[in-house]
Amino acid sequence: MKPLRFRSLTFRLTIWYVVLLGLLVALFLGFSFKHTRNNAREDLDESLRETALRVATLWQRRGVTWEQAVAGVEEESESRRSFILVVEFEAHKNKEPRELARSSSVPTGAFLLDRDLYVQAESSGRDGPLFRTIRGSALAPSPLRVCLLETRDDAVIQVGRTTVRMAGELRNLAILLVLAGTLFLVLASLGGGLIIRKALRPVVGITQAARRITAEDLSLRIQTRRRRDEIGELVETFNAMIARLEESVGRIRQFSADVSHELRTPLTIIRGEIEVLQRKERSHEEYRSVLESTLEEARRMEAIIDDLLLLGRIGASARRALEKVSLADLAARVAEGRKPAAARQEVDLVVTAADPGNVPGDASLLERLLANLVDNAIRYTPPGGRIEVKVEEEDGRPILTVADTGIGIPAESLPRIFDRFYVVDPARCKENGGTGLGLSIVKSVADRHGAMIEVRSETGRGTAFEIRFPRTAAAPASTAPGDTG
């Protein structure tokens, strides 16, 4: 099912990218605007302070009155219109502020401020001028930025200037920043969307490839182009998964073919025997012989089915809780049950056990593992031979060994002995009643318990299967080996 466009990963990543980028751009533009506004206000305050200091400097000259000082400064700064007022204020005498001089642009009484401001200016005189923004002044409809500078003779020089120009410049700057930020955000969003889409293109390829893959064709792979990023790792993982699936499906197909072949053979024999009986009347001995042969083939089929069910149970047992199993007790129990068969084969069966402690596992499966190895050893060891089951411990690792002096396994067959239905000598296997699944069961049980199998064999001299279990939590104390054979 194809995801909706607004629910696709590309769309959601792009939205998140745009939102985060928009927040960053807004923060940057807000910081830039605030910094510029503060700088503009500081420049305006510095200009007002310089004008007030210039008035104070001119007045300090001999013979210069406040009116002359204000007029002189007004002439010097014609390009920058300022409202200048000199106020006499004596806070300690509790008198109201009185105008001493004013610029030509200031009507009488139009620029006088609240008494509290003059008190603040007088008290902060040592720290520098007092700056305030005055709204609703009769001098101008826009707010005034005012500087109040206290002098030594109870006079306050008051300089004001409208903020119209500064506000206009800031407004233009805000518009420019918004437009530039919007344009940048749009371009960055388009570029980011393209980058995200390109980065996720292999994911689209994976999706399309997954839709084309079926059980009939698992050979499809995605080209990685040797990418070293997360997408490349995802593609490699996907290809590895498909390779494992292809191998598993191949094994299932081979297994199905082997099962069909193994079950078809006894069925064919049974059917052929019965069809021969139907052609004409037979003697009692012939009927009995056919029934015995049919029963033998039925038992063979039953053994194959039981082994297949056991292999399935081994896989399912991975979810079962493990118990503590004593390999020494297990070896003794299996050997005791196989001694009659070994005696009939005229083979000596010996158990040597140095108790390495308990192994966490499934007791019934471990018993089947050892039984299959001992049965194989009895089956392929000629009369007069010897089979030894040994339990020992090495570096905290329990080791179970089944060694015989049998016919051995050819070197070319060793890599395949654990494959299902593989037999080294089909004629001898059929004669001894083997199903070709015994060693497959051994390998599956060993894998289930995390054990490793090592096989040593020499044709005509015997075979040894060594199973090494994982290290136990604490290596047990060694005990003297005992021979139970």
C-alpha positions as CSV (number, residue, x, y, z in Angstrom):
1,M,0.0,0.0,0.0
2,K,1.4,3.3,-1.1
3,P,1.5,5.9,1.8
4,L,-0.4,9.1,1.4
5,R,1.8,12.0,0.3
6,F,1.3,14.0,3.5
7,R,2.1,10.9,5.6
8,S,5.2,9.9,3.7
9,L,8.6,10.1,5.5
10,T,9.9,12.6,2.9
11,F,7.0,14.9,3.6
12,R,7.3,14.7,7.4
13,L,11.0,15.1,7.4
14,T,10.6,18.2,5.1
15,I,8.0,19.7,7.4
16,W,10.2,19.1,10.5
17,Y,13.1,20.6,8.6
18,V,11.1,23.7,7.6
19,V,9.7,24.2,11.1
20,L,13.1,23.9,12.8
21,L,14.8,26.1,10.1
22,G,11.9,28.6,10.5
23,L,12.4,28.8,14.2
24,L,16.2,29.3,13.8
25,V,15.6,32.0,11.1
26,A,13.1,33.7,13.3
27,L,15.4,33.7,16.3
28,F,18.3,35.0,14.2
29,L,16.2,37.7,12.6
30,G,14.7,38.7,16.0
31,F,18.1,38.9,17.5
32,S,19.4,40.9,14.6
33,F,16.5,43.4,14.8
34,K,16.8,43.8,18.5
35,H,20.5,44.3,18.3
36,T,20.1,46.9,15.5
37,R,17.3,48.7,17.5
38,N,19.5,48.9,20.6
39,N,22.4,50.2,18.6
40,A,20.1,52.9,17.0
41,R,18.8,53.9,20.4
42,E,22.4,54.1,21.8
43,D,23.4,56.2,18.8
44,L,20.5,58.5,19.4
45,D,21.2,58.8,23.1
46,E,24.9,59.5,22.4
47,S,23.9,62.3,20.0
48,L,21.5,63.8,22.6
49,R,24.2,63.6,25.3
50,E,26.8,65.3,23.0
51,T,24.3,68.1,22.3
52,A,23.6,68.6,26.0
53,L,27.3,68.6,26.8
54,R,27.9,71.1,24.0
55,V,25.3,73.5,25.6
56,A,27.0,73.1,28.9
57,T,30.4,73.8,27.4
58,L,29.4,76.9,25.6
59,W,27.6,78.3,28.8
60,Q,30.8,77.8,30.8
61,R,32.6,80.3,28.7
62,R,32.9,83.8,30.3
63,G,30.1,86.1,29.5
64,V,27.9,83.5,27.7
65,T,24.3,83.3,28.8
66,W,22.1,80.2,28.6
67,E,20.1,81.8,25.7
68,Q,23.4,82.3,23.8
69,A,24.6,78.8,24.5
70,V,21.3,77.2,23.3
71,A,21.3,79.4,20.2
72,G,24.9,78.6,19.4
73,V,24.2,74.8,19.6
74,E,21.1,75.3,17.5
75,E,23.0,76.9,14.8
76,E,25.7,74.2,14.8
77,S,23.2,71.4,14.5
78,E,20.7,72.7,11.9
79,S,20.7,69.4,10.1
80,R,19.6,67.6,13.2
81,R,16.6,69.3,14.7
82,S,16.6,69.1,18.5
83,F,14.4,70.5,21.2
84,I,16.6,72.2,23.8
85,L,15.5,73.5,27.1
86,V,17.4,74.7,30.2
87,V,15.5,74.3,33.4
88,E,16.2,75.7,36.8
89,F,15.3,73.2,39.4
90,E,16.2,73.3,43.1
91,A,14.7,70.2,44.6
92,H,15.9,71.0,48.2
93,K,13.9,74.3,48.1
94,N,10.8,72.4,46.9
95,K,10.3,74.8,44.0
96,E,8.7,74.0,40.7
97,P,10.9,73.7,37.5
98,R,11.5,77.1,35.7
99,E,12.6,77.7,32.2
100,L,15.9,79.5,31.8
101,A,16.4,79.2,28.0
102,R,15.0,77.3,25.1
103,S,15.5,76.7,21.4
104,S,13.4,78.5,18.9
105,S,11.4,75.3,18.1
106,V,10.2,75.0,21.6
107,P,7.1,77.0,22.6
108,T,6.9,78.3,26.1
109,G,6.0,75.6,28.6
110,A,5.6,73.0,25.9
111,F,8.7,71.0,26.9
112,L,8.5,71.0,30.6
113,L,8.3,67.5,32.1
114,D,7.1,66.1,35.4
115,R,8.9,67.2,38.5
116,D,9.8,63.6,39.3
117,L,12.0,63.3,36.2
118,Y,14.0,66.4,37.2
119,V,14.4,64.9,40.7
120,Q,15.8,61.7,39.1
121,A,18.1,63.7,36.8
122,E,19.5,65.6,39.8
123,S,20.0,62.4,41.8
124,S,21.7,60.6,38.9
125,G,23.9,63.5,37.9
126,R,27.1,61.9,39.1
127,D,26.4,58.7,37.1
128,G,25.6,60.5,33.9
129,P,22.6,61.9,32.0
130,L,19.1,60.5,32.4
131,F,17.4,59.2,29.2
132,R,13.7,58.7,28.9
133,T,11.2,58.2,26.1
134,I,8.3,60.7,26.3
135,R,4.9,60.0,24.6
136,G,2.1,62.4,24.1
137,S,4.3,65.5,24.0
138,A,2.9,68.7,22.5
139,L,6.1,69.2,20.5
140,A,5.6,66.2,18.1
141,P,3.0,63.5,17.6
142,S,5.6,60.8,17.7
143,P,7.5,59.7,20.9
144,L,10.4,61.9,22.0
145,R,13.7,60.6,23.2
146,V,14.9,63.0,25.9
147,C,18.3,63.4,27.6
148,L,18.4,65.3,31.0
149,L,21.9,66.5,32.1
150,E,22.2,68.0,35.6
151,T,24.7,70.9,36.0
152,R,26.5,72.3,39.0
153,D,24.3,75.4,39.5
154,D,20.9,73.6,39.9
155,A,20.2,73.7,36.2
156,V,19.1,70.8,34.0
157,I,19.9,70.8,30.3
158,Q,17.1,69.0,28.5
159,V,17.6,67.8,24.9
160,G,14.9,65.9,23.0
161,R,14.5,64.6,19.5
162,T,11.7,62.7,17.7
163,T,12.1,59.0,17.0
164,V,10.2,59.2,13.7
165,R,13.4,58.7,11.7
166,M,14.6,55.9,13.9
167,A,11.2,54.2,13.8
168,G,11.0,54.5,10.1
169,E,14.5,52.9,9.6
170,L,13.6,50.1,12.0
171,R,10.3,49.5,10.2
172,N,12.1,49.3,6.9
173,L,14.7,47.0,8.4
174,A,12.0,44.7,9.8
175,I,10.3,44.5,6.4
176,L,13.6,43.7,4.8
177,L,14.4,41.1,7.3
178,V,11.0,39.4,7.0
179,L,11.3,39.4,3.2
180,A,14.8,38.1,3.2
181,G,14.0,35.5,5.9
182,T,11.0,34.3,4.0
183,L,12.9,34.1,0.7
184,F,15.7,32.2,2.5
185,L,13.3,29.9,4.2
186,V,11.5,29.1,0.9
187,L,14.8,28.4,-1.0
188,A,16.2,26.4,1.9
189,S,13.0,24.4,2.2
190,L,13.1,23.6,-1.5
191,G,16.7,22.6,-1.3
192,G,16.2,20.6,1.9
193,G,13.2,18.8,0.4
194,L,15.3,17.8,-2.7
195,I,18.2,16.7,-0.4
196,I,15.9,14.6,1.8
197,R,14.2,13.1,-1.3
198,K,17.6,12.2,-2.8
199,A,18.8,10.8,0.6
200,L,15.7,8.6,0.9
201,R,15.7,7.4,-2.7
202,P,17.4,4.1,-1.8
203,V,14.6,3.5,0.6
204,V,12.2,3.8,-2.3
205,G,14.4,1.3,-4.2
206,I,14.2,-1.1,-1.2
207,T,10.4,-0.8,-1.1
208,Q,10.1,-1.5,-4.9
209,A,12.6,-4.3,-4.7
210,A,10.8,-5.9,-1.7
211,R,7.5,-5.8,-3.8
212,R,9.2,-7.6,-6.6
213,I,10.7,-10.3,-4.4
214,T,8.7,-13.6,-4.2
215,A,9.5,-17.1,-3.0
216,E,10.0,-18.1,-6.6
217,D,12.7,-15.4,-7.3
218,L,14.9,-14.4,-4.4
219,S,17.9,-13.6,-6.5
220,L,17.2,-9.8,-6.7
221,R,19.6,-7.5,-4.9
222,I,19.8,-3.7,-4.4
223,Q,22.9,-1.9,-5.6
224,T,24.6,-0.1,-2.7
225,R,27.3,1.8,-4.7
226,R,29.5,1.3,-1.7
227,R,27.7,3.8,0.4
228,R,29.2,4.2,3.9
229,D,26.2,5.8,5.6
230,E,23.1,4.5,7.4
231,I,21.3,4.0,4.1
232,G,24.2,1.9,2.8
233,E,24.1,-0.2,6.0
234,L,20.3,-0.7,5.6
235,V,20.8,-1.8,2.0
236,E,23.5,-4.2,2.9
237,T,21.4,-5.6,5.8
238,F,18.4,-6.0,3.4
239,N,20.6,-7.8,0.8
240,A,22.0,-10.1,3.5
241,M,18.5,-10.9,4.8
242,I,17.4,-11.7,1.2
243,A,20.5,-13.9,0.8
244,R,19.6,-15.8,4.0
245,L,16.0,-16.1,2.9
246,E,17.2,-17.5,-0.5
247,E,19.4,-20.0,1.3
248,S,16.6,-21.0,3.7
249,V,14.1,-21.4,0.9
250,G,16.6,-23.4,-1.1
251,R,17.1,-25.7,1.9
252,I,13.3,-26.0,2.3
253,R,12.9,-27.0,-1.3
254,Q,15.8,-29.5,-1.1
255,F,14.3,-30.8,2.2
256,S,10.9,-31.2,0.6
257,A,12.4,-33.0,-2.4
258,D,14.4,-35.3,-0.1
259,V,11.3,-36.0,2.1
260,S,9.2,-36.7,-1.0
261,H,11.9,-39.1,-2.3
262,E,12.5,-40.8,1.1
263,L,8.8,-41.4,1.7
264,R,8.0,-42.3,-1.9
265,T,10.5,-45.1,-1.9
266,P,8.9,-47.2,0.9
267,L,5.4,-46.3,-0.5
268,T,6.5,-47.6,-3.9
269,I,7.8,-50.8,-2.4
270,I,4.6,-51.3,-0.4
271,R,2.4,-50.6,-3.5
272,G,4.5,-52.9,-5.7
273,E,4.4,-55.8,-3.1
274,I,0.6,-55.5,-2.8
275,E,0.1,-55.3,-6.6
276,V,2.1,-58.5,-7.0
277,L,-0.1,-60.2,-4.5
278,Q,-3.2,-59.1,-6.4
279,R,-2.2,-60.7,-9.6
280,K,-2.8,-64.3,-8.5
281,E,-3.3,-66.5,-5.5
282,R,-0.1,-66.9,-3.3
283,S,0.9,-69.3,-0.7
284,H,0.7,-68.6,3.0
285,E,4.5,-68.1,3.2
286,E,4.5,-65.6,0.3
287,Y,1.7,-63.6,2.0
288,R,3.6,-63.6,5.2
289,S,6.8,-62.5,3.5
290,V,5.1,-59.6,1.7
291,L,3.4,-58.6,5.0
292,E,6.7,-58.6,6.8
293,S,8.3,-56.5,4.0
294,T,5.4,-54.1,4.1
295,L,5.6,-53.8,7.8
296,E,9.4,-53.1,7.6
297,E,8.8,-50.3,5.1
298,A,6.0,-48.9,7.2
299,R,8.3,-48.8,10.2
300,R,10.9,-47.1,8.0
301,M,8.4,-44.5,7.1
302,E,7.4,-44.1,10.8
303,A,11.0,-43.6,11.7
304,I,11.5,-40.9,9.1
305,I,8.3,-39.1,10.2
306,D,9.4,-39.3,13.9
307,D,12.8,-37.9,13.1
308,L,11.2,-35.1,11.1
309,L,8.9,-34.3,13.9
310,L,11.8,-34.3,16.3
311,L,13.7,-31.8,14.1
312,G,10.6,-29.5,14.2
313,R,10.4,-29.9,18.0
314,I,14.1,-28.9,18.3
315,G,13.3,-25.6,16.6
316,A,10.3,-25.0,18.8
317,S,12.2,-25.9,22.0
318,A,14.2,-22.7,21.6
319,R,11.3,-21.0,23.5
320,R,11.3,-23.6,26.3
321,A,13.0,-23.1,29.7
322,L,16.2,-25.1,30.1
323,E,17.0,-27.4,33.0
324,K,20.2,-28.6,34.5
325,V,21.4,-31.9,32.9
326,S,24.2,-34.1,34.2
327,L,26.2,-35.3,31.2
328,A,27.7,-38.1,33.3
329,D,24.3,-39.5,34.3
330,L,23.1,-39.0,30.7
331,A,26.1,-41.0,29.3
332,A,25.5,-43.8,31.8
333,R,21.8,-44.0,31.1
334,V,22.2,-44.1,27.3
335,A,25.0,-46.7,27.5
336,E,23.0,-48.9,29.7
337,G,20.1,-48.9,27.2
338,R,22.4,-49.7,24.3
339,K,24.5,-52.4,25.8
340,P,22.2,-55.3,24.5
341,A,22.5,-53.9,20.9
342,A,26.3,-53.6,21.4
343,A,26.5,-57.2,22.7
344,R,24.6,-58.5,19.7
345,Q,27.0,-56.6,17.4
346,E,29.9,-58.1,19.5
347,V,31.1,-54.5,20.3
348,D,32.5,-53.4,23.6
349,L,30.7,-50.2,24.9
350,V,32.6,-48.3,27.5
351,V,31.7,-45.0,29.4
352,T,34.4,-42.9,31.0
353,A,32.9,-40.0,33.0
354,A,34.7,-37.3,35.0
355,D,31.7,-35.2,36.2
356,P,32.1,-31.7,34.8
357,G,28.9,-30.5,36.5
358,N,25.5,-29.7,35.1
359,V,24.8,-28.4,31.6
360,P,21.8,-26.1,31.0
361,G,19.7,-27.8,28.4
362,D,16.8,-30.0,27.3
363,A,17.4,-33.5,28.8
364,S,15.3,-35.4,26.3
365,L,17.1,-33.7,23.3
366,L,20.6,-34.2,24.8
367,E,19.7,-37.9,25.4
368,R,18.6,-38.2,21.7
369,L,21.9,-36.6,20.6
370,L,24.0,-39.1,22.5
371,A,21.7,-42.0,21.5
372,N,22.1,-41.2,17.8
373,L,25.9,-41.0,18.1
374,V,26.1,-44.3,20.0
375,D,23.6,-46.0,17.6
376,N,25.6,-44.9,14.6
377,A,28.8,-46.1,16.3
378,I,27.2,-49.6,17.0
379,R,25.8,-49.7,13.4
380,Y,29.2,-49.0,11.7
381,T,31.6,-50.8,14.1
382,P,32.5,-54.4,13.1
383,P,32.5,-57.2,15.6
384,G,35.4,-57.1,18.1
385,G,35.4,-53.3,17.9
386,R,35.2,-50.8,20.8
387,I,33.0,-47.7,21.4
388,E,34.0,-45.2,24.1
389,V,31.7,-42.5,25.5
390,K,33.8,-40.0,27.4
391,V,32.6,-37.1,29.6
392,E,35.3,-34.6,30.7
393,E,36.0,-31.0,31.3
394,E,38.6,-28.6,29.9
395,D,38.9,-24.9,30.9
396,G,35.4,-25.0,32.4
397,R,33.9,-26.4,29.2
398,P,32.1,-29.8,29.4
399,I,33.1,-32.1,26.6
400,L,31.2,-35.1,25.4
401,T,33.0,-37.5,23.1
402,V,31.8,-40.7,21.3
403,A,34.7,-42.6,19.6
404,D,34.6,-45.9,17.8
405,T,36.9,-48.2,15.9
406,G,34.5,-48.6,13.0
407,I,34.8,-48.3,9.3
408,G,35.3,-44.5,9.4
409,I,34.0,-41.8,7.1
410,P,35.7,-40.8,3.8
411,A,37.3,-37.4,3.9
412,E,35.2,-36.2,0.9
413,S,32.0,-37.0,2.8
414,L,32.8,-35.3,6.1
415,P,31.5,-31.8,5.1
416,R,28.0,-33.3,4.3
417,I,27.4,-35.8,7.1
418,F,25.1,-33.4,8.9
419,D,22.9,-32.7,5.9
420,R,19.4,-34.1,6.1
421,F,19.0,-37.5,4.3
422,Y,22.7,-37.6,3.4
423,V,24.2,-41.1,3.8
424,V,27.7,-42.1,3.0
425,D,26.8,-45.7,2.0
426,P,23.1,-45.8,0.9
427,A,23.1,-49.6,0.6
428,R,24.5,-50.1,4.1
429,C,22.2,-47.4,5.6
430,K,19.1,-49.2,4.2
431,E,20.4,-52.5,5.5
432,N,21.0,-51.1,9.0
433,G,17.6,-49.2,9.0
434,G,19.1,-45.7,9.0
435,T,17.0,-42.7,7.9
436,G,19.8,-40.3,7.0
437,L,18.5,-37.9,9.7
438,G,20.4,-39.0,12.8
439,L,23.4,-36.7,12.4
440,S,21.1,-33.8,11.3
441,I,19.3,-34.3,14.7
442,V,22.7,-34.3,16.5
443,K,23.8,-31.0,14.8
444,S,20.4,-29.3,15.5
445,V,20.5,-30.3,19.2
446,A,24.1,-29.1,19.5
447,D,23.3,-25.8,17.9
448,R,20.2,-25.5,20.2
449,H,22.6,-25.8,23.2
450,G,25.3,-23.5,21.8
451,A,27.7,-26.4,21.5
452,M,30.4,-27.0,18.8
453,I,30.9,-30.4,17.1
454,E,34.3,-31.6,15.9
455,V,34.6,-34.8,13.8
456,R,37.8,-36.8,13.4
457,S,37.6,-39.8,11.2
458,E,40.0,-42.1,9.3
459,T,38.7,-44.8,6.9
460,G,39.1,-48.3,8.4
461,R,40.2,-47.0,11.8
462,G,37.2,-45.3,13.3
463,T,35.5,-42.0,14.0
464,A,35.3,-39.6,17.0
465,F,32.6,-37.0,17.5
466,E,33.6,-34.4,20.1
467,I,30.9,-32.0,21.4
468,R,32.1,-28.9,23.3
469,F,29.5,-27.2,25.4
470,P,29.8,-23.5,26.5
471,R,31.8,-22.7,29.6
472,T,29.9,-23.2,32.9
473,A,29.7,-20.4,35.4
474,A,32.2,-22.0,37.7
475,A,34.5,-24.9,36.8
476,P,33.7,-27.9,39.1
477,A,36.3,-29.8,41.0
478,S,37.7,-32.7,39.0
479,T,36.8,-36.2,40.1
480,A,38.5,-39.5,39.3
481,P,37.2,-41.0,36.1
482,G,35.2,-44.2,36.5
483,D,34.9,-47.0,33.9
484,T,31.3,-48.3,33.7
485,G,31.9,-50.5,30.8
